[in-house]
Amino acid sequence: MEQNKQYPPILAQLIFGSRWLQLPLYLGLIVAQGVYVYHFLIELWHLVGGAVAHTLTEAAIMLIVLGLIDVVMISNLLIMVIVGGYETFVSRMHLENHPDQPEWLDHVNASVLKVKLAMAIIGISSIHLLKTFINAEQYDEKTIIAQASIHVIFLLSAVAIAYCDKLLHQALPAKTHLK
């Protein structure tokens, strides 16, 4: 005799299904990434045009290039949030045999995603701080100190997140480390 399949109560199904409410958020981030691509192309056009016309100083070129790097790093952050967040919180993407599957996606979970995001934010903050230092004469001392302090706070936060993650993994049995 075939057993009746047990389905979770309707409330549990509703709560579990609510994860799909995040889909519009991830789609919105894809649109935001498109805006960053547009911004990148505009800045690249200014860089090439200024370089061809010899109207840019070396410092101006460096600042534009740092701005381009900043856009790329923010785009990388968006990809981590979109792909990693969707895979972790909404649904599996079933990319196991896809030749372009990012290496980090093999072992993504909420904890790994937090550490990767913290590291990306530190990288973005580093670029902003470098741009400020290169252009220091245009900033007052309080602004420079505030930006450097915020960067240090990002660094300390990332160390704290990584340390907590390490403690969590040490406290859990080995079988929970598998993804």
N, C-alpha and C positions, 0 to 999 in steps of 0.2 A: 504494500500500500504506500502510495506516495505521500510524503509528509507535506503538510501545509507550510508554505514559505511564510516566515515571520517578517512582516514589514514594520518598520519603526512607526510609532504613532505620528499622526498628522502634524503635530506641533514640531516634532523632531525633524520631519521632512521639510517643513517650512523653514526652520532655522538653518538646516544644512543647505537648502536651496538658496538661502539669502546671499550666499557667497557670490552668486551671479550678479548681484547688484554692483559689484566692483567692476564688472565688464565695461560699463560706460566710462568709468574713471581711467581704465587702462587705454581705452580708445581715445579719450581726451589727451592723454599723455603722448599718444602717437601723433595727434594733431600738433601738440606743442613741439614735438621733435621736428615736425615739418617746418614750423616757424623758425626753429634754430637752424635748420638747413638753409632756409631762405636768408636768414641773418648772416650766416657763414659766407654764402655766395656773394652777398652785397659787400661784406668786409674784404673778401678776397679780391673782388673787382676793384675796390678802392686801393688795395695794396698794389695790385698789378698796374693799375692806371697811374698811381703816384710814382711807382718805380720807373715806369717807361718815360714819364714826363720829368723825371728827376726833381720832383717837388717834395719828396719825403727825406727827412733826416734819418740817420741811423737809429736814433732813439725812437722816432715815430714808427719806423719799420718794425723795430723790436716790440713796441707796444701793440701794433696791429697784429703781429704774429702771436704774441701772448694772448691777445683777444681771441684769435682763431683757435689756439690751443684750449683756451677756456671753453669755447663753444663745443669743441670736440669732447672735452672731459664731461661737460654737462650732458651732452648727448649720450655718452657712455653710461652715465648715471641713470638717465632715462631708460636706456635699454635694460640695465640691471633691474630697475624697478618694474618695468613693463613685463619683461620675460620672466624674471625670477619671482615677482609677485604673483603673476598669473599662475605660474607653475606651482607655487607654494600654497596659494590661498584659494584659487578658483578651480583649476582643473589641470590635469596632466596634458602635455602637448604631444606626447608620443613621438619624440624626435630621436629615439635611440639609435636608429640607423641612418639618420640624415647626415650627409657629408659636411654640412655647415654648422652642425650643432656646436655651440660654444662649449669649451672644456669645463668651465665652471658650472654649467647647468647640470652636469652629472651628479654633483653633490650639493645642490642648492637646498637649503631649508631656511626657515626664518632666522635662525641664529647666524648662519653663514652670510645671509643676505644683509643682516645688520652690520656685520664687520666689514663686508665689501662696500656698503654704502658709506660707512664712516670713513674708510680709506679714500673713497672717491671725493667726499666732501673736503677732506684734508688736502687732496691734490688741487681741487678747485680753489680752496682758500689760499694755498701756496701761490697759485698763479695771480690771484688778486693782490696778494701781499707784495709779490715781486713787481707787479705793475705799479703799485703805490710807491715802492722804494725807487724804481727807475724815474718816476715822475714826482719825487718827494717835494720838490720846490712848489708844487701846486697844492699841497696839503698842509694843514696846520699840524702842529705837534700832537694835539689831542686826538686827531683823526688817525694818525699813524700809530700812536700808542693803542688806541681802541682796536684798530684792525689787527695789530700784532697780538694783543690780549685775546681777542676772539679766536685767532688762529691757535694760540696755546690752549685755549679751552677746548677747541675741536680735537687737538692732539690728545689732551688728557681724557676727553670723553671716549675717544677711540681706544685708548689703552684700557680704560675701565670696562668698555664693552667687551674687548677681547679677553680681558682677565676674567670677567664674569662668565663668558662663554667657556673658557678653559675650566673654571671651577665647576660649571654645570656638567661638562663632559666627563670630568673626573668623578663626579658624584653619581652619574648614571651607569647602569650596567652596560657592558660592552655591546649587547645585542641592540640597544637603542641607538647606537651610533650609525647603524646601517641605514642607508636610504635606498 
